[in-house]
Amino acid sequence: MSICDALCQQLGIRYPIIQAPMAGVSTPALAAAVTEAGGLGSLGLGACGVDRAREQIRATRELTNGPINVNLFCHRPADRDAGREADWLDHLAPRFAEFNARPPEALREVYQSFVGHDAMLEMLLEEQPAVVSFHFGLPGREVVHRLREAGCMTLACVTSLEEAERAESEGVDALVAQGVEAGGHRGVFDPERDDGIGTLTLVRLLVANSRRPVIAAGGIMDGAGIAAALLLGASAVQLGTAFVLCPESAADAAYRERFKCEEANHTRITSSISGRPARGFVNRLHEAAGDPAPPDYPVAYDAAKALHAVAGAVDNHDFAPHWAGQGAPLARELPAASLIKALVEEWRNAAVSDRSMV
Protein backbone atom coordinates (compact mmCIF):
# COMPACT_ATOMS: atom_id res chain seq x y z
CA MET A 1 0.00 0.00 0.00
CA SER A 2 1.37 3.43 -0.94
CA ILE A 3 1.74 6.21 1.63
CA CYS A 4 -1.00 8.05 -0.25
CA ASP A 5 -3.40 5.10 -0.01
CA ALA A 6 -2.50 4.58 3.64
CA LEU A 7 -3.42 8.13 4.62
CA CYS A 8 -6.63 8.05 2.57
CA GLN A 9 -7.57 4.87 4.43
CA GLN A 10 -6.86 6.54 7.77
CA LEU A 11 -8.94 9.58 6.82
CA GLY A 12 -11.71 7.50 5.29
CA ILE A 13 -11.57 9.22 1.89
CA ARG A 14 -11.13 8.09 -1.72
CA TYR A 15 -8.78 10.80 -2.95
CA PRO A 16 -5.82 12.48 -1.21
CA ILE A 17 -7.44 15.92 -1.43
CA ILE A 18 -8.37 18.03 1.59
CA GLN A 19 -10.38 21.24 1.32
CA ALA A 20 -8.69 23.73 3.63
CA PRO A 21 -10.66 24.83 6.70
CA MET A 22 -11.08 28.51 5.83
CA ALA A 23 -12.76 30.40 8.67
CA GLY A 24 -15.42 32.68 7.21
CA VAL A 25 -15.40 30.91 3.84
CA SER A 26 -15.91 27.22 4.59
CA THR A 27 -19.53 26.19 5.08
CA PRO A 28 -21.34 22.94 5.91
CA ALA A 29 -22.46 22.82 2.27
CA LEU A 30 -18.89 23.14 0.98
CA ALA A 31 -17.42 20.63 3.42
CA ALA A 32 -20.18 18.11 2.74
CA ALA A 33 -19.89 18.47 -1.04
CA VAL A 34 -16.14 17.83 -0.93
CA THR A 35 -16.56 14.80 1.31
CA GLU A 36 -19.36 13.38 -0.80
CA ALA A 37 -17.12 13.76 -3.87
CA GLY A 38 -14.36 11.70 -2.25
CA GLY A 39 -12.12 14.31 -0.62
CA LEU A 40 -12.04 15.55 2.96
CA GLY A 41 -14.30 18.53 3.61
CA SER A 42 -13.34 20.92 6.39
CA LEU A 43 -14.89 23.48 8.69
CA GLY A 44 -12.94 26.45 10.00
CA LEU A 45 -14.24 26.78 13.57
CA GLY A 46 -11.53 29.01 15.01
CA ALA A 47 -13.82 32.05 15.03
CA CYS A 48 -16.79 30.16 16.52
CA GLY A 49 -18.01 29.79 20.06
CA VAL A 50 -18.89 26.34 21.35
CA ASP A 51 -22.57 26.44 20.42
CA ARG A 52 -21.94 27.76 16.92
CA ALA A 53 -19.19 25.18 16.36
CA ARG A 54 -21.54 22.39 17.37
CA GLU A 55 -24.22 23.73 15.02
CA GLN A 56 -21.73 23.75 12.12
CA ILE A 57 -20.70 20.15 12.76
CA ARG A 58 -24.28 18.94 13.02
CA ALA A 59 -25.36 20.91 9.94
CA THR A 60 -22.59 19.23 7.94
CA ARG A 61 -23.62 15.80 9.20
CA GLU A 62 -27.12 16.40 7.91
CA LEU A 63 -25.56 16.63 4.44
CA THR A 64 -23.03 13.80 4.56
CA ASN A 65 -22.28 10.65 6.51
CA GLY A 66 -18.64 10.84 5.49
CA PRO A 67 -15.67 12.20 7.47
CA ILE A 68 -15.15 15.91 8.09
CA ASN A 69 -12.24 17.89 9.45
CA VAL A 70 -12.81 20.63 12.03
CA ASN A 71 -10.10 23.20 12.59
CA LEU A 72 -9.30 25.16 15.76
CA PHE A 73 -6.96 28.09 16.42
CA CYS A 74 -4.24 27.44 19.01
CA HIS A 75 -2.80 30.94 19.17
CA ARG A 76 -1.18 32.32 22.28
CA PRO A 77 -3.34 34.86 24.15
CA ALA A 78 -2.81 38.46 23.10
CA ASP A 79 -0.37 40.53 25.14
CA ARG A 80 -2.76 43.39 25.86
CA ASP A 81 -1.20 46.85 25.85
CA ALA A 82 -3.69 49.71 26.19
CA GLY A 83 -1.22 52.28 24.87
CA ARG A 84 -0.32 50.23 21.83
CA GLU A 85 -3.99 49.61 21.06
CA ALA A 86 -4.84 53.29 21.43
CA ASP A 87 -1.97 54.24 19.11
CA TRP A 88 -3.26 51.79 16.51
CA LEU A 89 -6.78 53.19 16.68
CA ASP A 90 -5.38 56.74 16.32
CA HIS A 91 -3.41 55.51 13.30
CA LEU A 92 -6.61 54.19 11.70
CA ALA A 93 -8.79 57.17 12.67
CA PRO A 94 -8.33 59.04 9.33
CA ARG A 95 -9.56 55.96 7.48
CA PHE A 96 -12.67 55.76 9.67
CA ALA A 97 -13.21 59.50 9.11
CA GLU A 98 -13.50 58.89 5.35
CA PHE A 99 -16.82 57.23 6.18
CA ASN A 100 -17.90 59.79 8.80
CA ALA A 101 -17.15 57.28 11.52
CA ARG A 102 -14.90 57.03 14.54
CA PRO A 103 -12.80 54.06 15.63
CA PRO A 104 -14.19 51.96 18.49
CA GLU A 105 -13.37 53.24 21.97
CA ALA A 106 -11.63 49.97 22.83
CA LEU A 107 -10.69 46.72 21.16
CA ARG A 108 -11.67 43.15 22.04
CA GLU A 109 -9.90 39.82 21.87
CA VAL A 110 -12.46 38.50 19.42
CA TYR A 111 -11.38 34.84 19.12
CA GLN A 112 -10.70 32.48 22.00
CA SER A 113 -7.78 30.10 21.59
CA PHE A 114 -8.43 26.36 21.74
CA VAL A 115 -5.52 26.14 24.18
CA GLY A 116 -7.13 25.69 27.59
CA HIS A 117 -10.65 25.92 26.13
CA ASP A 118 -12.20 23.06 28.10
CA ALA A 119 -15.75 23.66 26.88
CA MET A 120 -14.71 23.41 23.22
CA LEU A 121 -12.76 20.25 23.94
CA GLU A 122 -15.71 18.62 25.70
CA MET A 123 -17.95 19.48 22.75
CA LEU A 124 -15.50 17.83 20.34
CA LEU A 125 -15.27 14.74 22.53
CA GLU A 126 -19.07 14.52 22.42
CA GLU A 127 -19.45 15.16 18.69
CA GLN A 128 -16.37 13.13 17.68
CA PRO A 129 -15.62 14.56 14.22
CA ALA A 130 -13.43 12.23 12.19
CA VAL A 131 -10.56 14.74 12.06
CA VAL A 132 -9.53 17.65 14.28
CA SER A 133 -6.80 19.99 13.03
CA PHE A 134 -4.84 22.78 14.68
CA HIS A 135 -3.62 26.15 13.38
CA PHE A 136 -1.17 28.64 14.97
CA GLY A 137 0.21 26.02 17.33
CA LEU A 138 -0.77 23.00 19.39
CA PRO A 139 -3.32 22.47 22.18
CA GLY A 140 -1.03 20.30 24.31
CA ARG A 141 -0.15 16.62 24.48
CA GLU A 142 -3.03 15.71 26.82
CA VAL A 143 -5.64 17.30 24.54
CA VAL A 144 -4.23 15.52 21.49
CA HIS A 145 -4.32 12.23 23.43
CA ARG A 146 -7.93 12.73 24.53
CA LEU A 147 -9.05 13.52 20.99
CA ARG A 148 -7.29 10.46 19.61
CA GLU A 149 -8.80 8.32 22.37
CA ALA A 150 -12.23 9.58 21.24
CA GLY A 151 -11.50 8.37 17.72
CA CYS A 152 -10.53 11.72 16.17
CA MET A 153 -7.53 11.79 13.87
CA THR A 154 -5.39 14.89 14.51
CA LEU A 155 -3.56 17.15 12.04
CA ALA A 156 -1.29 20.10 12.79
CA CYS A 157 -0.39 22.92 10.42
CA VAL A 158 3.38 23.49 10.47
CA THR A 159 5.61 25.91 8.57
CA SER A 160 9.07 24.66 9.59
CA LEU A 161 10.94 21.54 10.62
CA GLU A 162 11.08 22.79 14.22
CA GLU A 163 7.30 23.10 14.37
CA ALA A 164 6.92 19.66 12.80
CA GLU A 165 9.16 18.13 15.46
CA ARG A 166 7.05 19.72 18.20
CA ALA A 167 3.83 18.47 16.61
CA GLU A 168 5.21 14.97 16.28
CA SER A 169 6.38 14.98 19.90
CA GLU A 170 2.86 15.90 21.03
CA GLY A 171 1.36 12.94 19.18
CA VAL A 172 -0.44 14.41 16.18
CA ASP A 173 -1.19 11.92 13.42
CA ALA A 174 -0.18 13.96 10.35
CA LEU A 175 1.47 17.25 9.40
CA VAL A 176 0.01 19.91 7.12
CA ALA A 177 3.09 21.50 5.51
CA GLN A 178 1.95 25.06 4.81
CA GLY A 179 4.23 26.86 2.37
CA VAL A 180 4.54 30.60 2.13
CA GLU A 181 2.46 30.54 -1.09
CA ALA A 182 -0.69 29.67 0.87
CA GLY A 183 -3.57 32.08 1.27
CA GLY A 184 -4.92 33.18 4.62
CA HIS A 185 -3.11 33.20 7.91
CA ARG A 186 0.34 31.72 8.19
CA GLY A 187 0.19 28.80 10.61
CA VAL A 188 3.41 29.82 12.35
CA PHE A 189 3.52 29.02 16.06
CA ASP A 190 5.49 32.21 16.75
CA PRO A 191 4.65 35.01 14.28
CA GLU A 192 8.01 36.63 14.97
CA ARG A 193 9.83 33.54 13.65
CA ASP A 194 8.52 32.86 10.17
CA ASP A 195 11.17 31.50 7.81
CA GLY A 196 8.83 31.79 4.82
CA ILE A 197 9.64 28.36 3.40
CA GLY A 198 7.95 27.39 0.11
CA THR A 199 5.62 24.41 -0.09
CA LEU A 200 7.79 22.03 -2.10
CA THR A 201 10.93 22.67 -0.05
CA LEU A 202 8.99 22.27 3.18
CA VAL A 203 7.45 19.02 2.00
CA ARG A 204 10.88 17.59 1.22
CA LEU A 205 12.26 18.71 4.60
CA LEU A 206 9.43 17.07 6.49
CA VAL A 207 9.36 13.89 4.42
CA ALA A 208 13.09 13.47 5.01
CA ASN A 209 12.94 14.13 8.75
CA SER A 210 9.53 13.13 10.08
CA ARG A 211 7.81 9.81 10.70
CA ARG A 212 4.38 11.34 10.19
CA PRO A 213 2.46 11.61 6.89
CA VAL A 214 2.92 14.99 5.25
CA ILE A 215 0.09 16.94 3.62
CA ALA A 216 1.26 19.63 1.17
CA ALA A 217 -0.51 23.00 1.37
CA GLY A 218 0.11 26.26 -0.45
CA GLY A 219 -0.07 27.19 -4.13
CA ILE A 220 -1.68 23.91 -5.26
CA MET A 221 -4.55 24.65 -7.63
CA ASP A 222 -4.80 21.78 -10.10
CA GLY A 223 -3.99 18.15 -10.74
CA ALA A 224 -0.47 18.89 -11.93
CA GLY A 225 0.24 20.54 -8.60
CA ILE A 226 -1.20 17.55 -6.78
CA ALA A 227 0.97 15.16 -8.80
CA ALA A 228 4.08 17.26 -8.08
CA ALA A 229 3.45 17.30 -4.33
CA LEU A 230 2.82 13.57 -4.19
CA LEU A 231 5.92 12.90 -6.30
CA LEU A 232 7.98 14.76 -3.70
CA GLY A 233 6.69 12.49 -0.95
CA ALA A 234 3.52 14.13 0.32
CA SER A 235 0.76 11.70 1.27
CA ALA A 236 -2.01 14.17 0.40
CA VAL A 237 -2.62 17.81 -0.49
CA GLN A 238 -4.71 20.59 1.04
CA LEU A 239 -6.25 23.28 -1.17
CA GLY A 240 -7.98 26.43 0.05
CA THR A 241 -7.86 29.21 -2.55
CA ALA A 242 -8.97 26.69 -5.20
CA PHE A 243 -12.33 26.30 -3.41
CA VAL A 244 -13.18 29.97 -2.74
CA LEU A 245 -15.09 30.39 -6.01
CA CYS A 246 -17.22 27.29 -5.47
CA PRO A 247 -20.88 28.30 -5.12
CA GLU A 248 -21.00 26.44 -1.79
CA SER A 249 -18.44 28.76 -0.19
CA ALA A 250 -19.44 31.81 1.86
CA ALA A 251 -17.33 34.22 -0.24
CA ASP A 252 -19.37 37.31 -1.12
CA ALA A 253 -19.65 38.92 -4.56
CA ALA A 254 -16.88 41.45 -3.96
CA TYR A 255 -14.49 38.71 -2.84
CA ARG A 256 -15.28 36.58 -5.89
CA GLU A 257 -14.86 39.51 -8.25
CA ARG A 258 -11.25 40.08 -7.13
CA PHE A 259 -10.29 36.67 -8.50
CA LYS A 260 -11.31 37.88 -11.94
CA CYS A 261 -9.22 41.05 -11.92
CA GLU A 262 -5.55 41.65 -12.69
CA GLU A 263 -4.92 42.17 -8.97
CA ALA A 264 -5.37 38.41 -8.46
CA ASN A 265 -1.76 38.17 -9.63
CA HIS A 266 -0.55 40.23 -6.68
CA THR A 267 -1.25 38.73 -3.27
CA ARG A 268 0.82 39.86 -0.30
CA ILE A 269 1.44 38.91 3.31
CA THR A 270 0.66 41.49 5.99
CA SER A 271 0.13 41.58 9.75
CA SER A 272 -1.67 44.93 9.69
CA ILE A 273 -5.11 43.37 9.24
CA SER A 274 -5.26 40.86 12.07
CA GLY A 275 -2.00 41.17 13.99
CA ARG A 276 -0.64 37.96 12.47
CA PRO A 277 0.92 37.45 9.03
CA ALA A 278 -1.65 36.45 6.42
CA ARG A 279 -1.66 36.40 2.61
CA GLY A 280 -4.45 37.97 0.62
CA PHE A 281 -5.42 40.44 -2.06
CA VAL A 282 -3.85 43.80 -1.30
CA ASN A 283 -6.23 46.20 0.41
CA ARG A 284 -5.81 49.60 2.02
CA LEU A 285 -4.91 48.10 5.37
CA HIS A 286 -1.71 46.82 3.79
CA GLU A 287 -0.79 50.51 3.58
CA ALA A 288 -1.13 50.77 7.36
CA ALA A 289 1.86 48.51 7.95
CA GLY A 290 4.86 50.10 9.61
CA ASP A 291 4.85 52.46 12.56
CA PRO A 292 3.02 52.01 14.87
CA ALA A 293 2.87 48.22 14.95
CA PRO A 294 -0.61 46.69 15.19
CA PRO A 295 -1.75 45.08 18.44
CA ASP A 296 -1.45 41.34 18.89
CA TYR A 297 -3.74 38.88 17.13
CA PRO A 298 -6.71 38.80 17.34
CA VAL A 299 -7.09 42.25 18.92
CA ALA A 300 -5.95 44.03 15.76
CA TYR A 301 -8.57 42.05 13.84
CA ASP A 302 -11.30 43.76 15.85
CA ALA A 303 -10.19 47.14 14.49
CA ALA A 304 -9.99 45.81 10.93
CA LYS A 305 -13.45 44.31 11.15
CA ALA A 306 -14.89 47.57 12.48
CA LEU A 307 -13.30 49.53 9.62
CA HIS A 308 -14.51 47.03 7.04
CA ALA A 309 -18.02 47.26 8.51
CA VAL A 310 -18.29 51.04 8.16
CA ALA A 311 -16.81 50.94 4.65
CA GLY A 312 -18.96 48.00 3.61
CA ALA A 313 -22.08 49.85 4.72
CA VAL A 314 -21.56 52.17 1.73
CA ASP A 315 -20.50 49.33 -0.60
CA ASN A 316 -16.80 50.11 -0.25
CA HIS A 317 -14.59 47.00 -0.06
CA ASP A 318 -11.20 48.68 0.19
CA PHE A 319 -10.65 47.23 3.67
CA ALA A 320 -12.09 43.75 3.17
CA PRO A 321 -9.84 40.88 4.35
CA HIS A 322 -10.00 38.87 1.14
CA TRP A 323 -7.52 36.07 1.78
CA ALA A 324 -6.02 34.27 -1.22
CA GLY A 325 -2.84 32.39 -2.12
CA GLN A 326 -0.38 32.94 -4.92
CA GLY A 327 -2.35 30.55 -7.11
CA ALA A 328 -5.41 32.83 -7.14
CA PRO A 329 -5.32 33.44 -10.93
CA LEU A 330 -5.78 29.69 -11.42
CA ALA A 331 -9.01 29.48 -9.41
CA ARG A 332 -12.02 28.01 -11.19
CA GLU A 333 -15.68 28.82 -10.72
CA LEU A 334 -16.99 25.26 -10.33
CA PRO A 335 -19.27 23.44 -7.90
CA ALA A 336 -17.17 21.63 -5.32
CA ALA A 337 -18.01 18.16 -6.65
CA SER A 338 -17.07 19.19 -10.20
CA LEU A 339 -13.83 20.70 -8.96
CA ILE A 340 -12.89 17.49 -7.14
CA LYS A 341 -13.65 15.50 -10.30
CA ALA A 342 -11.50 17.82 -12.42
CA LEU A 343 -8.63 17.71 -9.90
CA VAL A 344 -8.65 13.91 -9.81
CA GLU A 345 -8.69 13.61 -13.61
CA GLU A 346 -5.86 16.13 -13.97
CA TRP A 347 -3.83 14.43 -11.25
CA ARG A 348 -4.19 11.02 -12.85
CA ASN A 349 -3.32 12.36 -16.29
CA ALA A 350 -0.25 14.11 -14.88
CA ALA A 351 0.83 10.95 -13.08
CA VAL A 352 0.56 8.92 -16.29
CA SER A 353 2.56 11.57 -18.15
CA ASP A 354 5.29 11.51 -15.49
CA ARG A 355 5.63 7.73 -15.79
CA SER A 356 5.79 7.91 -19.60
CA MET A 357 8.79 10.24 -19.44
CA VAL A 358 10.85 7.94 -17.22
C-alpha positions as MATLAB code, in Angstrom:
seq = 'MSICDALCQQLGIRYPIIQAPMAGVSTPALAAAVTEAGGLGSLGLGACGVDRAREQIRATRELTNGPINVNLFCHRPADRDAGREADWLDHLAPRFAEFNARPPEALREVYQSFVGHDAMLEMLLEEQPAVVSFHFGLPGREVVHRLREAGCMTLACVTSLEEAERAESEGVDALVAQGVEAGGHRGVFDPERDDGIGTLTLVRLLVANSRRPVIAAGGIMDGAGIAAALLLGASAVQLGTAFVLCPESAADAAYRERFKCEEANHTRITSSISGRPARGFVNRLHEAAGDPAPPDYPVAYDAAKALHAVAGAVDNHDFAPHWAGQGAPLARELPAASLIKALVEEWRNAAVSDRSMV';
ca = [
       0.000    0.000    0.000;
       1.374    3.432   -0.945;
       1.740    6.210    1.631;
      -1.004    8.055   -0.248;
      -3.400    5.103   -0.009;
      -2.501    4.580    3.644;
      -3.417    8.131    4.625;
      -6.626    8.049    2.569;
      -7.574    4.872    4.429;
      -6.857    6.542    7.774;
      -8.938    9.575    6.819;
     -11.709    7.496    5.291;
     -11.574    9.224    1.893;
     -11.130    8.091   -1.717;
      -8.784   10.805   -2.952;
      -5.818   12.484   -1.212;
      -7.441   15.917   -1.426;
      -8.373   18.033    1.591;
     -10.384   21.243    1.322;
      -8.686   23.731    3.626;
     -10.663   24.825    6.698;
     -11.078   28.506    5.831;
     -12.763   30.401    8.668;
     -15.424   32.683    7.212;
     -15.395   30.910    3.838;
     -15.913   27.217    4.589;
     -19.531   26.191    5.081;
     -21.336   22.941    5.913;
     -22.457   22.819    2.267;
     -18.885   23.137    0.976;
     -17.420   20.627    3.424;
     -20.182   18.111    2.741;
     -19.891   18.466   -1.043;
     -16.137   17.828   -0.933;
     -16.556   14.800    1.312;
     -19.358   13.376   -0.805;
     -17.115   13.756   -3.869;
     -14.360   11.702   -2.251;
     -12.125   14.312   -0.623;
     -12.038   15.548    2.958;
     -14.299   18.529    3.612;
     -13.336   20.917    6.385;
     -14.895   23.480    8.686;
     -12.937   26.454   10.002;
     -14.238   26.779   13.569;
     -11.531   29.010   15.013;
     -13.818   32.046   15.033;
     -16.790   30.163   16.519;
     -18.007   29.793   20.064;
     -18.892   26.341   21.349;
     -22.575   26.437   20.421;
     -21.936   27.756   16.922;
     -19.192   25.177   16.363;
     -21.535   22.386   17.374;
     -24.216   23.733   15.023;
     -21.733   23.749   12.121;
     -20.701   20.149   12.761;
     -24.278   18.939   13.015;
     -25.364   20.911    9.942;
     -22.592   19.228    7.944;
     -23.616   15.799    9.201;
     -27.116   16.400    7.907;
     -25.560   16.634    4.435;
     -23.029   13.798    4.558;
     -22.280   10.650    6.514;
     -18.639   10.839    5.493;
     -15.674   12.201    7.470;
     -15.145   15.909    8.095;
     -12.235   17.894    9.452;
     -12.814   20.633   12.028;
     -10.095   23.200   12.585;
      -9.297   25.158   15.764;
      -6.960   28.095   16.421;
      -4.240   27.443   19.009;
      -2.799   30.945   19.165;
      -1.185   32.317   22.276;
      -3.344   34.856   24.152;
      -2.809   38.457   23.101;
      -0.368   40.530   25.141;
      -2.760   43.392   25.859;
      -1.204   46.852   25.851;
      -3.686   49.712   26.188;
      -1.218   52.281   24.872;
      -0.324   50.232   21.826;
      -3.991   49.607   21.061;
      -4.839   53.292   21.429;
      -1.975   54.239   19.113;
      -3.262   51.792   16.506;
      -6.784   53.194   16.685;
      -5.385   56.736   16.322;
      -3.411   55.510   13.302;
      -6.612   54.190   11.703;
      -8.789   57.172   12.674;
      -8.335   59.045    9.333;
      -9.562   55.960    7.481;
     -12.666   55.758    9.665;
     -13.205   59.498    9.106;
     -13.503   58.893    5.353;
     -16.824   57.233    6.181;
     -17.903   59.795    8.801;
     -17.145   57.279   11.523;
     -14.896   57.035   14.543;
     -12.803   54.063   15.626;
     -14.189   51.964   18.491;
     -13.367   53.244   21.969;
     -11.634   49.972   22.830;
     -10.689   46.716   21.160;
     -11.670   43.152   22.040;
      -9.897   39.817   21.865;
     -12.465   38.499   19.422;
     -11.384   34.842   19.120;
     -10.701   32.480   22.000;
      -7.782   30.105   21.588;
      -8.427   26.360   21.743;
      -5.521   26.136   24.176;
      -7.127   25.690   27.589;
     -10.646   25.919   26.134;
     -12.196   23.060   28.095;
     -15.749   23.660   26.880;
     -14.710   23.411   23.224;
     -12.758   20.246   23.943;
     -15.714   18.621   25.702;
     -17.952   19.480   22.755;
     -15.504   17.831   20.340;
     -15.275   14.742   22.528;
     -19.071   14.517   22.425;
     -19.452   15.163   18.686;
     -16.371   13.133   17.679;
     -15.620   14.557   14.218;
     -13.425   12.227   12.187;
     -10.563   14.741   12.055;
      -9.527   17.654   14.277;
      -6.801   19.986   13.035;
      -4.844   22.784   14.681;
      -3.622   26.152   13.379;
      -1.173   28.642   14.967;
       0.205   26.019   17.328;
      -0.768   22.996   19.387;
      -3.321   22.466   22.179;
      -1.027   20.301   24.308;
      -0.147   16.621   24.477;
      -3.034   15.710   26.816;
      -5.642   17.304   24.542;
      -4.232   15.518   21.486;
      -4.317   12.233   23.434;
      -7.926   12.731   24.525;
      -9.054   13.517   20.987;
      -7.290   10.463   19.610;
      -8.805    8.324   22.366;
     -12.227    9.578   21.244;
     -11.500    8.368   17.717;
     -10.533   11.716   16.174;
      -7.530   11.788   13.871;
      -5.391   14.889   14.506;
      -3.558   17.154   12.043;
      -1.287   20.104   12.785;
      -0.385   22.922   10.416;
       3.383   23.491   10.466;
       5.612   25.915    8.574;
       9.066   24.658    9.586;
      10.942   21.543   10.622;
      11.081   22.791   14.217;
       7.295   23.098   14.369;
       6.920   19.659   12.797;
       9.158   18.128   15.461;
       7.048   19.721   18.202;
       3.825   18.470   16.613;
       5.213   14.974   16.275;
       6.378   14.979   19.899;
       2.862   15.901   21.031;
       1.362   12.943   19.179;
      -0.441   14.409   16.175;
      -1.191   11.915   13.416;
      -0.179   13.957   10.345;
       1.467   17.249    9.398;
       0.010   19.911    7.116;
       3.088   21.500    5.512;
       1.954   25.060    4.805;
       4.230   26.857    2.375;
       4.544   30.604    2.131;
       2.460   30.535   -1.085;
      -0.694   29.670    0.866;
      -3.575   32.084    1.271;
      -4.922   33.179    4.617;
      -3.106   33.204    7.912;
       0.340   31.716    8.193;
       0.187   28.799   10.615;
       3.408   29.817   12.349;
       3.515   29.021   16.061;
       5.486   32.213   16.746;
       4.646   35.007   14.280;
       8.012   36.627   14.965;
       9.832   33.542   13.649;
       8.517   32.860   10.172;
      11.170   31.503    7.813;
       8.829   31.789    4.824;
       9.638   28.363    3.396;
       7.950   27.387    0.113;
       5.621   24.409   -0.092;
       7.792   22.035   -2.105;
      10.926   22.669   -0.046;
       8.990   22.274    3.180;
       7.448   19.016    2.001;
      10.885   17.593    1.224;
      12.261   18.708    4.599;
       9.433   17.067    6.490;
       9.360   13.887    4.417;
      13.088   13.466    5.011;
      12.936   14.126    8.746;
       9.528   13.126   10.077;
       7.812    9.814   10.700;
       4.377   11.339   10.189;
       2.458   11.612    6.888;
       2.925   14.992    5.247;
       0.090   16.940    3.620;
       1.257   19.628    1.171;
      -0.513   23.002    1.374;
       0.106   26.259   -0.452;
      -0.070   27.187   -4.132;
      -1.677   23.912   -5.260;
      -4.554   24.650   -7.625;
      -4.802   21.781  -10.104;
      -3.991   18.148  -10.745;
      -0.473   18.891  -11.934;
       0.240   20.544   -8.601;
      -1.200   17.551   -6.777;
       0.974   15.164   -8.799;
       4.082   17.258   -8.081;
       3.451   17.304   -4.335;
       2.823   13.565   -4.195;
       5.922   12.897   -6.300;
       7.978   14.762   -3.696;
       6.689   12.490   -0.949;
       3.516   14.127    0.320;
       0.758   11.699    1.272;
      -2.013   14.175    0.396;
      -2.624   17.812   -0.488;
      -4.707   20.589    1.043;
      -6.250   23.281   -1.170;
      -7.977   26.429    0.051;
      -7.859   29.206   -2.551;
      -8.973   26.692   -5.197;
     -12.329   26.295   -3.409;
     -13.185   29.968   -2.742;
     -15.087   30.391   -6.015;
     -17.222   27.290   -5.470;
     -20.883   28.297   -5.122;
     -21.002   26.438   -1.794;
     -18.440   28.762   -0.189;
     -19.437   31.813    1.858;
     -17.331   34.217   -0.239;
     -19.365   37.310   -1.120;
     -19.650   38.921   -4.559;
     -16.884   41.454   -3.958;
     -14.486   38.711   -2.841;
     -15.283   36.582   -5.887;
     -14.856   39.511   -8.248;
     -11.249   40.082   -7.130;
     -10.288   36.674   -8.495;
     -11.313   37.882  -11.940;
      -9.224   41.055  -11.916;
      -5.554   41.652  -12.695;
      -4.923   42.167   -8.973;
      -5.367   38.411   -8.463;
      -1.759   38.172   -9.629;
      -0.551   40.228   -6.677;
      -1.245   38.734   -3.267;
       0.819   39.862   -0.300;
       1.439   38.911    3.308;
       0.663   41.490    5.987;
       0.130   41.582    9.754;
      -1.673   44.931    9.688;
      -5.114   43.373    9.238;
      -5.258   40.862   12.070;
      -1.997   41.172   13.991;
      -0.640   37.955   12.467;
       0.920   37.446    9.025;
      -1.651   36.452    6.419;
      -1.659   36.403    2.613;
      -4.452   37.969    0.625;
      -5.418   40.439   -2.060;
      -3.850   43.796   -1.305;
      -6.228   46.201    0.410;
      -5.807   49.595    2.016;
      -4.908   48.104    5.374;
      -1.709   46.822    3.794;
      -0.787   50.506    3.581;
      -1.125   50.775    7.362;
       1.864   48.508    7.950;
       4.859   50.104    9.612;
       4.850   52.463   12.564;
       3.023   52.014   14.868;
       2.874   48.221   14.954;
      -0.610   46.693   15.189;
      -1.754   45.076   18.443;
      -1.452   41.342   18.891;
      -3.736   38.883   17.134;
      -6.714   38.796   17.341;
      -7.087   42.247   18.919;
      -5.945   44.029   15.758;
      -8.569   42.050   13.837;
     -11.299   43.760   15.855;
     -10.186   47.137   14.491;
      -9.986   45.805   10.929;
     -13.454   44.306   11.152;
     -14.885   47.569   12.481;
     -13.301   49.530    9.619;
     -14.507   47.028    7.041;
     -18.018   47.260    8.513;
     -18.295   51.045    8.160;
     -16.813   50.944    4.655;
     -18.963   48.001    3.607;
     -22.082   49.852    4.715;
     -21.559   52.174    1.727;
     -20.498   49.332   -0.598;
     -16.797   50.108   -0.245;
     -14.592   46.996   -0.061;
     -11.195   48.681    0.187;
     -10.645   47.234    3.667;
     -12.093   43.750    3.168;
      -9.843   40.881    4.349;
      -9.997   38.872    1.143;
      -7.516   36.066    1.779;
      -6.015   34.265   -1.220;
      -2.845   32.390   -2.117;
      -0.381   32.944   -4.921;
      -2.352   30.548   -7.109;
      -5.408   32.835   -7.137;
      -5.315   33.441  -10.929;
      -5.782   29.689  -11.415;
      -9.006   29.483   -9.406;
     -12.016   28.012  -11.195;
     -15.683   28.818  -10.719;
     -16.995   25.263  -10.332;
     -19.274   23.439   -7.900;
     -17.167   21.625   -5.319;
     -18.013   18.161   -6.648;
     -17.071   19.189  -10.197;
     -13.828   20.695   -8.956;
     -12.888   17.489   -7.137;
     -13.654   15.502  -10.300;
     -11.502   17.821  -12.416;
      -8.630   17.710   -9.903;
      -8.654   13.909   -9.812;
      -8.694   13.614  -13.612;
      -5.859   16.132  -13.967;
      -3.826   14.432  -11.251;
      -4.190   11.016  -12.855;
      -3.315   12.365  -16.293;
      -0.250   14.112  -14.880;
       0.829   10.947  -13.075;
       0.558    8.918  -16.291;
       2.561   11.569  -18.151;
       5.291   11.508  -15.486;
       5.634    7.730  -15.794;
       5.787    7.913  -19.601;
       8.785   10.244  -19.444;
      10.848    7.939  -17.218;
];
